[in-house]
Amino acid sequence: MVLRTPPLRDVHADRGAKFTEFGGWDMPVEFDSIRTEHEAVRESAGLFDVSHMGEIEVRGPDATELMQRLTTNDVRKLSSGVGQYSAITDESGILIDDTVVYSLDDGYLFVPNAGHDEEIEERWRTHRDEWELDCTIENTTEQYAMFAVQGPDSVDLVDSATETTQAIDSFEIKTVTIDGIECLASRTGYTGEDGFELIVPWDDAETVWGAFDCQPCGLGARDTLRLEQGFLLSGQDFHHEENPRTPFEAGISFVVALDTEFVGRDELAEQTDPDEQFVGIELTERGVPRHGYDIVDADERIIGTVTSGTMSPTLERPIALGYVPAEYADPETDVWIDIRGREKAAYITNPPFEHSIE
């Protein structure tokens, strides 16, 4: 398979980055070390190249109607320049992807996860035609780079690069100019820290990347940061075919507006109290939980599966995410994780894990 490459692939290679395949893209996974990059974001700031994220634009008289029918949140509540976290479900209410939808002056921009842009573009076009709606759909994923400036110093960093970012509130998106390059800046992120995501013209990516003097970070640190917050990773914490989950199972019921009409709405209305729930798990014994490891109960019965796990750089303790039956989902419930044939003691907790730092 030929991998898609971000516009700064060679720049990152010259900086010494290591690369990995993710969602069909060849992306930097580590520049210095995951711990160094993770700590920079928690303590000061880090800069991520997340150009593998998709961008799809919808415009026209029926753009709102199409977005309302194909995402689970209430798009009609959005005013121009504001974004919302949402989900995309199939007719059974199963998650296809999660996304952020931004309302712009002349339409919508939404951000599917890496490798989903073509599938989602086709889904939008098919339903638009089926419902005879009047709007345009453009997949602009390879017209824009996307960077994330994250961490407690991110406001000062972005403010020094532009003159307008102080006025951007959480989940707002505005046009800013950085070194003469017009970009979209949103007050969003995936690390649990304050920060911004910048949507940058593909050909001007190096200019904007060079405007920030902070730690470059790869997808490795992005994963440990998001895992400490309990944020879902599409394709790993849920997968449309391999690990089908509803938004209620995945712990994002807050993005489901059942008083609106969207694909999967009727099925979801019957599943608001799921049999299994997405939980955090903290180990009390040494060992690193990984995707696919079994979660077992006191009688050594397999009750669930770890979907994500790591040694938390912040807590310096092993943490995990996964699904367990609802009767095991209460915090402090004892469970065990089978790590290479050895059961390690753990307990259920509610993410974000970082809140348990003493």
C-alpha positions in Angstrom: 0.0 0.0 0.0 1.3 3.4 -0.9 1.1 5.6 2.2 -0.2 9.2 2.1 2.4 11.7 3.4 2.0 15.0 5.2 3.5 18.0 3.5 6.3 18.3 6.0 7.4 14.7 5.9 10.9 15.6 4.7 11.1 18.4 7.2 10.3 16.0 10.1 12.8 13.5 8.8 15.5 16.1 8.7 14.6 16.9 12.4 15.2 13.2 13.2 11.7 12.0 13.6 10.7 8.4 13.5 7.7 7.5 11.5 4.8 5.0 11.6 1.9 4.1 9.5 -1.4 5.4 10.9 -4.7 5.4 9.0 -2.9 5.0 5.7 -0.5 7.9 6.4 3.2 8.0 7.0 3.3 10.1 10.2 5.9 11.2 12.7 5.5 9.0 15.8 8.4 10.4 17.9 10.9 13.3 17.5 13.0 13.0 20.8 11.2 10.6 23.1 7.5 10.0 24.0 8.2 11.0 27.6 10.0 14.2 26.7 7.2 15.2 24.3 4.5 14.2 26.7 6.0 16.2 29.6 6.5 19.2 27.4 2.7 19.3 26.6 1.8 18.9 30.3 4.3 21.5 31.5 4.7 24.0 28.7 3.8 23.3 25.1 4.2 20.9 22.2 3.5 21.1 18.4 1.9 18.2 16.6 1.6 17.6 12.9 -1.9 16.0 12.6 -2.2 16.5 8.8 -3.6 13.0 8.6 -6.9 14.2 10.0 -9.5 14.7 7.3 -11.3 17.9 6.3 -14.6 17.9 4.5 -16.6 21.0 3.6 -20.3 21.1 3.0 -22.0 24.2 1.5 -25.3 25.1 -0.1 -29.0 25.7 0.8 -29.4 22.2 2.3 -26.0 21.9 4.0 -27.5 22.1 7.5 -30.1 19.5 6.7 -27.5 17.0 5.5 -25.2 17.6 8.5 -28.2 17.3 10.8 -29.2 13.9 9.3 -25.7 12.4 9.2 -24.3 13.5 12.6 -25.7 12.7 16.0 -25.4 16.1 17.7 -27.7 19.1 17.0 -26.1 21.1 14.3 -28.9 23.6 14.3 -27.6 24.9 17.7 -24.3 26.0 16.1 -23.8 29.6 15.4 -21.2 30.7 12.8 -17.6 30.2 14.0 -18.5 27.6 16.6 -17.7 23.9 16.6 -19.2 20.9 18.4 -18.0 17.3 19.1 -20.3 14.8 17.3 -20.5 11.2 16.1 -21.4 9.5 12.8 -23.5 6.4 13.2 -25.0 3.8 10.8 -28.6 2.7 10.6 -28.1 0.5 13.7 -26.7 3.3 15.8 -23.2 1.9 15.6 -20.3 4.3 15.5 -18.6 4.8 12.2 -16.5 7.7 13.4 -16.4 10.6 15.8 -15.7 14.1 14.5 -15.7 17.8 15.2 -18.2 19.9 13.2 -17.5 23.6 12.6 -20.1 26.0 11.4 -18.7 28.6 9.0 -20.2 31.7 7.5 -21.0 29.8 4.3 -21.3 26.2 5.3 -19.7 23.6 7.5 -16.2 22.1 7.9 -15.9 18.8 9.7 -12.9 16.6 10.6 -13.1 12.8 10.2 -10.3 10.7 11.6 -7.3 9.6 9.7 -8.1 7.3 6.8 -11.9 7.9 7.0 -12.1 11.0 4.8 -12.8 9.1 1.5 -15.4 6.8 3.1 -17.2 9.7 4.9 -17.1 11.8 1.7 -18.8 9.0 -0.2 -21.4 8.6 2.6 -22.2 12.2 2.4 -22.5 12.2 -1.4 -24.7 9.1 -1.4 -27.1 10.4 1.2 -27.3 13.8 -0.4 -28.3 12.3 -3.7 -30.7 9.8 -2.1 -32.4 12.6 -0.2 -32.2 15.0 -3.2 -30.6 17.8 -1.1 -29.0 20.8 -2.6 -25.4 21.2 -1.3 -21.8 20.7 -2.4 -19.4 18.3 -0.7 -15.6 18.7 -1.0 -12.9 16.6 0.5 -10.1 19.1 1.2 -8.0 16.7 3.3 -5.0 17.1 0.9 -5.5 20.8 0.5 -4.7 21.6 4.1 -2.1 20.6 6.7 -3.3 20.5 10.3 -1.2 21.3 13.3 -2.0 21.3 17.1 -0.3 23.6 19.6 -1.1 22.1 23.0 -0.1 22.9 26.6 -0.4 25.6 29.2 1.9 27.9 27.2 -0.1 27.5 24.0 -2.1 30.6 24.4 1.1 32.8 24.6 2.7 30.9 21.7 -0.2 31.3 19.4 -0.9 34.8 20.5 2.7 35.8 19.7 2.3 34.3 16.2 -0.9 36.1 15.5 -2.9 39.1 16.8 -6.3 37.6 17.3 -6.1 34.3 19.2 -6.8 35.7 22.7 -10.4 36.2 21.5 -10.9 32.6 20.6 -13.0 30.7 23.1 -13.2 27.0 23.6 -14.6 25.3 20.4 -14.6 28.6 18.5 -12.9 28.8 15.1 -11.6 31.9 13.5 -9.4 33.0 10.6 -6.0 34.2 11.7 -2.8 35.2 9.9 0.5 33.6 10.8 3.6 34.9 9.1 1.4 36.2 6.3 -0.4 32.9 5.9 -4.2 32.9 6.4 -5.2 29.9 8.6 -8.2 28.7 10.6 -7.5 28.4 14.3 -9.8 26.6 16.7 -9.6 26.4 20.4 -9.6 22.6 20.5 -7.3 19.6 21.0 -6.8 16.0 22.0 -4.5 16.2 24.9 -6.6 17.5 27.8 -4.5 20.7 27.8 -5.5 24.1 26.6 -4.5 24.6 23.0 -5.3 25.3 19.4 -5.7 23.3 16.2 -4.6 25.1 13.0 -5.8 24.3 9.5 -3.1 25.6 7.2 -2.8 25.7 3.3 -0.9 22.6 2.3 1.8 24.6 0.4 2.4 27.0 3.2 2.7 24.4 6.0 6.5 24.9 6.5 6.1 28.6 7.1 3.4 28.1 9.8 5.2 25.1 11.4 8.3 27.3 11.7 6.5 30.1 13.5 6.3 28.0 16.7 9.4 27.6 18.9 8.4 24.6 21.1 8.8 20.9 21.4 7.8 19.0 18.2 5.7 16.0 19.2 4.7 12.8 17.4 1.7 10.5 17.5 3.3 8.5 20.4 3.0 11.4 22.8 -0.4 12.2 21.4 -1.6 8.7 22.3 -0.3 8.8 25.9 -1.8 12.3 26.4 -5.2 11.4 25.1 -5.2 8.1 26.9 -4.7 9.8 30.3 -7.8 11.8 29.5 -9.8 8.8 28.4 -10.4 10.2 25.0 -11.6 7.7 22.4 -9.3 6.7 19.5 -11.3 5.8 16.4 -10.4 2.4 15.0 -8.9 1.3 18.4 -11.4 2.1 21.1 -14.2 1.5 18.7 -14.2 0.1 15.2 -17.3 -0.1 12.9 -16.7 -3.7 12.0 -14.1 -5.2 14.4 -15.4 -3.7 17.7 -18.9 -2.2 16.9 -20.1 0.2 19.7 -22.8 2.7 20.1 -22.1 6.2 21.5 -23.8 5.1 24.7 -21.4 2.2 25.1 -18.5 4.4 24.3 -19.3 6.9 26.9 -20.1 9.8 24.6 -23.9 10.0 25.1 -23.5 13.7 25.4 -23.1 14.0 21.6 -26.4 12.2 20.9 -29.4 14.6 20.5 -32.3 12.2 20.4 -34.7 15.0 19.9 -33.3 15.4 16.3 -33.6 13.1 13.3 -30.4 11.4 12.2 -29.3 8.1 10.8 -29.4 5.6 13.6 -31.5 7.7 15.9 -34.4 5.3 16.3 -32.1 2.3 17.1 -30.1 4.4 19.6 -33.3 5.5 21.4 -33.8 1.9 22.4 -30.2 1.5 23.6 -29.6 4.3 26.1 -28.8 1.8 28.9 -26.2 -0.5 27.3 -25.1 -3.8 28.7 -21.4 -2.9 28.4 -19.7 0.4 29.3 -16.4 2.1 28.4 -14.3 2.5 31.5 -10.8 3.4 32.7 -8.7 0.8 34.5 -5.7 1.5 36.7 -3.3 -1.3 37.6 -1.9 -1.7 41.1 0.8 -4.2 40.0 3.7 -3.8 37.5 2.9 -4.5 33.9 1.9 -2.6 30.8 -1.7 -3.3 29.5 -2.0 -3.3 25.7 -4.8 -3.4 23.2 -6.5 -6.8 23.1 -5.5 -8.0 26.5 -8.3 -9.8 28.5 -10.0 -8.2 31.5 -11.0 -10.8 34.0 -13.0 -10.9 37.3 -12.3 -12.5 40.7 -13.4 -15.9 39.4 -10.9 -15.6 36.4 -13.8 -15.2 33.9 -13.1 -13.0 30.9 -15.4 -10.1 31.2 -13.9 -7.6 28.7 -11.0 -6.5 26.6 -8.5 -3.7 26.8 -8.8 -1.3 23.9 -6.0 1.0 24.8 -3.3 0.9 27.5 0.0 2.4 28.4 2.4 3.3 31.2 1.2 6.8 32.1 4.1 9.2 31.9 2.3 11.6 34.2 1.1 9.1 36.8 4.0 6.7 36.3 1.4 3.9 36.7 -0.1 1.5 34.1 -3.5 2.6 32.9 -6.0 1.2 30.3 -9.3 1.8 28.7 -11.8 -0.9 27.7 -15.3 -2.3 27.9 -16.8 -4.3 30.7 -20.3 -5.4 31.6 -22.3 -2.6 33.3 -22.3 -4.5 36.6 -18.5 -4.2 36.7 -18.4 -0.5 35.7 -18.7 1.2 39.0 -15.4 3.0 40.2 -13.2 1.0 42.6 -14.5 -2.4 41.3 -11.7 -4.9 41.4 -10.7 -6.5 38.1 -7.6 -8.1 36.7 -5.8 -7.8 33.4 -4.2 -10.8 31.8 -0.7 -9.7 30.7 1.0 -12.4 28.9 -0.6 -15.2 31.0 -0.2 -13.4 34.3 -3.2 -11.7 35.9 -2.4 -8.2 37.2 -4.6 -6.6 39.9 -6.5 -3.4 38.8 -9.6 -1.4 39.5 -12.2 0.5 37.5 -11.9 4.2 37.5 -13.5 7.1 35.7 -11.1 8.9 33.3 -9.5 11.3 33.1 -6.8 9.5 35.0 -4.8 12.7 35.4 -7.4 13.9 38.0 -6.1 11.3 40.4 -2.7 12.9 40.6 -1.9 13.6 44.2 
